[in-house]
Amino acid sequence: MEIPRTATTEEIKRAYRNKAKIVHPDVNNSPKANEVFLVINEAYETLIDEHKRYLHDVKLNYVDATKAEAERKKQYYGSSVKNDTYSNTNNFHYDWESYKKMAKEKTDEDYYNQSPWVYNLFFASGMFVGFIIVIVTIVGTYQKLWSTPFVLITIPGIILIREGWKGIMKKESMLKVFLKKFKSNNK
């Protein structure tokens, strides 16, 4: 797209629009217009997405280092050295689907299988903190150290106890249900 590596999102969008105006198949009658437009579209999708752009930059840095190493060998050993370390960067294509599968989100089951003691300890410590909150608040209110509305502070403690118990029993917690609903609404 003929933009520097440090281009901002606005510069990327502007460059994409300018290129798309020129090579879009509806405007350009060239037989390769569709192919070129797909390449520009993939470049835009890669550069506009933060994770894809990072991976792209990592690959470009590797290719630049490889080119520099090949050039150094050529200068040191002379032109008789075959340059097999050079990679053509003009024709690479990322397989984003396999990347998404590799970077899948861990589930509670994955964490439990990885370390059941730590998993259960996490929920047990939450329950312990919940019990402390409830007991201190009720005792403090009963002994008139705090006014009666302070009893409302027991609500987070009760939630911690309940969610901790569900976590230990491996039932779906209220937080997990909320996050599922939140993710489905954002799609």
C-alpha positions as CSV (number, residue, x, y, z in Angstrom):
1,M,0.0,0.0,0.0
2,E,3.1,2.2,-0.2
3,I,3.0,3.4,3.4
4,P,5.7,3.4,6.1
5,R,5.8,0.7,8.8
6,T,5.0,3.4,11.4
7,A,1.8,4.5,9.6
8,T,-1.1,5.4,11.9
9,T,-4.6,3.9,11.5
10,E,-5.8,7.0,9.7
11,E,-2.9,6.9,7.2
12,I,-3.6,3.2,6.6
13,K,-7.3,3.9,5.9
14,R,-6.5,6.8,3.6
15,A,-4.0,4.7,1.6
16,Y,-6.4,1.9,1.4
17,R,-9.2,4.2,0.1
18,N,-6.8,5.7,-2.5
19,K,-5.7,2.3,-3.7
20,A,-9.2,0.9,-3.8
21,K,-10.4,3.8,-6.0
22,I,-7.7,2.9,-8.5
23,V,-7.8,-0.9,-8.6
24,H,-11.4,-1.8,-7.7
25,P,-12.8,-4.2,-10.3
26,D,-15.8,-1.9,-10.9
27,V,-13.5,0.9,-11.9
28,N,-10.5,-0.9,-13.3
29,N,-11.1,-3.0,-16.5
30,S,-7.8,-4.9,-16.2
31,P,-8.1,-8.7,-16.0
32,K,-6.0,-8.7,-12.9
33,A,-7.9,-6.0,-11.1
34,N,-9.8,-8.4,-8.9
35,E,-6.6,-10.2,-7.9
36,V,-4.9,-6.9,-7.1
37,F,-7.9,-5.7,-5.1
38,L,-7.9,-8.9,-3.0
39,V,-4.2,-8.4,-2.2
40,I,-4.8,-4.7,-1.2
41,N,-7.9,-5.8,0.9
42,E,-5.8,-8.4,2.7
43,A,-3.0,-5.9,3.3
44,Y,-5.6,-3.5,4.8
45,E,-7.1,-6.2,7.0
46,T,-3.7,-7.1,8.2
47,L,-2.5,-3.6,9.0
48,I,-5.7,-2.4,10.6
49,D,-5.9,-5.4,13.1
50,E,-3.4,-4.9,16.0
51,H,-2.6,-8.6,16.4
52,K,-2.2,-9.3,12.7
53,R,-0.1,-6.2,12.3
54,Y,2.2,-7.3,15.1
55,L,2.7,-10.7,13.4
56,H,3.3,-9.0,10.1
57,D,6.0,-6.8,11.6
58,V,7.7,-9.8,13.2
59,K,7.8,-11.5,9.9
60,L,9.1,-8.4,8.1
61,N,11.8,-7.9,10.8
62,Y,12.9,-11.6,10.3
63,V,13.0,-11.1,6.5
64,D,15.0,-7.9,6.9
65,A,17.5,-9.6,9.2
66,T,17.7,-12.6,6.7
67,K,18.4,-10.2,3.8
68,A,21.0,-8.4,5.8
69,E,22.7,-11.7,6.7
70,A,22.7,-12.8,3.0
71,E,24.1,-9.5,1.9
72,R,26.9,-9.7,4.6
73,K,27.8,-13.2,3.4
74,K,27.8,-12.1,-0.2
75,Q,30.2,-9.2,0.6
76,Y,32.4,-11.4,2.8
77,Y,32.6,-14.5,0.6
78,G,32.0,-12.8,-2.8
79,S,29.3,-13.2,-5.4
80,S,29.9,-17.0,-5.8
81,V,27.9,-17.6,-2.6
82,K,24.4,-18.8,-3.3
83,N,21.8,-16.7,-1.6
84,D,19.3,-19.3,-0.3
85,T,18.4,-17.3,2.8
86,Y,16.5,-14.6,0.9
87,S,12.8,-14.8,1.2
88,N,10.4,-13.2,-1.2
89,T,8.0,-11.0,1.0
90,N,5.8,-9.9,-1.9
91,N,3.9,-13.2,-2.0
92,F,3.3,-14.3,1.5
93,H,-0.2,-15.1,2.9
94,Y,-1.1,-15.6,6.6
95,D,-3.3,-18.5,7.6
96,W,-5.3,-16.6,10.2
97,E,-7.7,-19.5,10.9
98,S,-5.0,-21.8,12.1
99,Y,-3.6,-18.9,14.2
100,K,-7.0,-18.5,15.8
101,K,-7.1,-22.2,16.6
102,M,-3.7,-22.0,18.2
103,A,-4.6,-19.0,20.3
104,K,-7.9,-20.4,21.5
105,E,-9.3,-19.0,24.7
106,K,-8.7,-21.2,27.8
107,T,-11.7,-22.6,29.6
108,D,-12.2,-23.3,33.3
109,E,-11.7,-27.0,32.4
110,D,-8.3,-26.3,30.9
111,Y,-7.2,-24.4,34.0
112,Y,-8.5,-27.2,36.3
113,N,-6.8,-29.9,34.3
114,Q,-3.5,-27.9,34.3
115,S,-3.4,-27.6,38.1
116,P,-6.4,-28.6,40.2
117,W,-4.9,-27.6,43.5
118,V,-4.2,-24.0,42.3
119,Y,-7.6,-23.8,40.7
120,N,-9.5,-24.9,43.8
121,L,-7.2,-22.7,46.0
122,F,-8.2,-19.7,44.0
123,F,-11.9,-20.2,44.7
124,A,-11.2,-21.2,48.3
125,S,-9.3,-18.0,49.0
126,G,-12.2,-16.1,47.4
127,M,-14.6,-17.8,49.8
128,F,-12.3,-17.1,52.7
129,V,-12.3,-13.4,51.9
130,G,-16.1,-13.5,51.5
131,F,-16.5,-15.0,54.9
132,I,-14.2,-12.4,56.5
133,I,-16.2,-9.6,54.9
134,V,-19.5,-11.0,56.1
135,I,-18.4,-11.8,59.6
136,V,-16.6,-8.5,60.2
137,T,-19.5,-6.5,58.8
138,I,-22.2,-8.3,60.8
139,V,-20.2,-8.3,64.1
140,G,-19.3,-4.6,63.7
141,T,-22.9,-3.7,63.0
142,Y,-24.2,-5.9,65.8
143,Q,-21.8,-4.3,68.3
144,K,-22.8,-0.8,67.1
145,L,-19.3,0.0,65.7
146,W,-21.0,0.9,62.4
147,S,-24.4,2.0,61.5
148,T,-27.0,-0.4,60.1
149,P,-26.6,0.4,56.4
150,F,-23.1,-1.1,56.6
151,V,-24.7,-4.5,56.5
152,L,-25.0,-3.9,52.8
153,I,-21.3,-4.5,52.6
154,T,-22.0,-8.2,53.2
155,I,-23.4,-8.4,49.7
156,P,-20.0,-8.6,47.9
157,G,-18.9,-11.1,50.6
158,I,-21.9,-13.3,49.9
159,I,-21.2,-13.1,46.2
160,L,-17.6,-14.2,46.7
161,I,-18.7,-17.2,48.8
162,R,-21.3,-18.2,46.3
163,E,-19.0,-17.9,43.3
164,G,-16.2,-19.6,45.1
165,W,-18.5,-22.6,45.9
166,K,-19.7,-22.8,42.3
167,G,-16.1,-22.7,41.1
168,I,-15.0,-25.5,43.4
169,M,-18.0,-27.6,42.4
170,K,-17.2,-26.7,38.8
171,K,-20.6,-25.3,38.1
172,E,-21.0,-22.3,35.8
173,S,-20.5,-19.1,37.8
174,M,-22.6,-16.0,37.5
175,L,-19.6,-14.1,36.3
176,K,-19.0,-16.7,33.5
177,V,-22.7,-16.4,32.4
178,F,-22.4,-12.6,32.4
179,L,-19.3,-12.7,30.3
180,K,-20.9,-15.1,27.7
181,K,-23.9,-12.8,27.4
182,F,-21.6,-9.8,27.1
183,K,-19.5,-11.4,24.3
184,S,-22.6,-12.5,22.4
185,N,-24.0,-9.0,22.5
186,N,-20.8,-7.5,21.2
187,K,-20.7,-9.7,18.1
